[in-house]
Amino acid sequence: MIRRLPSFEMADPEQVPMVTGVLMAAAMGMDTVAWRDRFGTIPPKEAMVHGFVLWLLADLFDSLADKPGTIDELMRETFESMDTSES
């Protein structure tokens, strides 16, 4: 996944080490938000790279499920189940 980040033109290569750290924290079962928060405020350039990683994770999950749109469907179902508005 890290190797695919350069395919995003707006992905700043200087942000990749921090993003890699977050992914490693996740792989180790750590709280990724708490891990990242130790380093202070997330600058916009880093936030953008985290967004690209989420895109790549969704793509990976879809590939593993062998069904394009699996993550989209899961997210829609999640948000629909959270909808508490009355119709």
C-alpha positions as CSV (number, residue, x, y, z in Angstrom):
1,M,0.0,0.0,0.0
2,I,2.8,2.4,0.9
3,R,4.4,1.8,-2.5
4,R,1.2,2.8,-4.2
5,L,1.0,6.2,-2.5
6,P,3.2,7.9,-5.2
7,S,0.5,7.1,-7.8
8,F,-1.4,10.0,-6.1
9,E,0.1,13.1,-7.5
10,M,-0.8,15.2,-4.5
11,A,0.7,12.7,-2.0
12,D,3.6,14.5,-0.3
13,P,6.4,11.9,0.0
14,E,7.6,13.7,3.2
15,Q,4.4,12.6,4.9
16,V,4.8,8.9,4.1
17,P,6.9,8.0,7.2
18,M,4.2,9.3,9.6
19,V,1.4,7.5,7.6
20,T,3.5,4.3,7.7
21,G,3.8,4.7,11.4
22,V,0.0,4.9,11.8
23,L,-0.4,1.8,9.6
24,M,2.2,-0.1,11.7
25,A,0.4,1.0,14.9
26,A,-2.8,-0.4,13.5
27,A,-1.1,-3.6,12.5
28,M,0.2,-4.0,16.1
29,G,-3.4,-3.5,17.4
30,M,-2.6,-0.1,18.9
31,D,-5.0,2.8,19.1
32,T,-4.0,4.7,15.9
33,V,-5.6,8.0,17.0
34,A,-3.8,8.0,20.3
35,W,-0.5,6.9,18.6
36,R,-0.7,9.8,16.1
37,D,-1.8,12.3,18.6
38,R,1.5,12.0,20.4
39,F,3.1,14.0,17.6
40,G,0.8,17.0,17.7
41,T,-1.6,18.5,15.2
42,I,-2.0,16.9,11.8
43,P,-1.0,19.3,9.0
44,P,-3.1,19.4,5.9
45,K,-0.5,17.7,3.7
46,E,-0.4,14.7,6.1
47,A,-4.2,14.6,6.4
48,M,-4.4,14.3,2.6
49,V,-2.0,11.3,2.5
50,H,-4.1,9.6,5.3
51,G,-7.1,10.1,2.9
52,F,-5.2,8.4,0.1
53,V,-4.4,5.5,2.5
54,L,-8.1,5.1,3.3
55,W,-8.8,4.9,-0.4
56,L,-6.1,2.3,-0.9
57,L,-7.4,0.3,2.1
58,A,-10.9,0.3,0.6
59,D,-9.5,-0.9,-2.7
60,L,-7.6,-3.6,-0.9
61,F,-10.7,-4.8,0.9
62,D,-12.7,-4.8,-2.3
63,S,-10.0,-6.9,-4.0
64,L,-9.8,-9.4,-1.1
65,A,-13.6,-9.7,-1.2
66,D,-13.3,-10.1,-5.0
67,K,-16.3,-7.7,-5.3
68,P,-15.9,-4.1,-6.3
69,G,-17.9,-1.7,-4.2
70,T,-17.9,-3.9,-1.1
71,I,-16.7,-1.1,1.2
72,D,-19.1,1.3,-0.4
73,E,-22.0,-1.1,0.4
74,L,-20.7,-1.6,4.0
75,M,-20.5,2.1,4.6
76,R,-23.9,2.8,3.2
77,E,-25.4,0.1,5.4
78,T,-23.5,1.5,8.4
79,F,-24.8,5.0,7.8
80,E,-28.3,3.8,7.2
81,S,-28.3,1.9,10.5
82,M,-27.1,5.1,12.2
83,D,-30.0,7.2,10.7
84,T,-32.2,8.0,13.6
85,S,-34.4,10.6,11.8
86,E,-38.1,10.0,11.6
87,S,-39.6,9.7,8.2
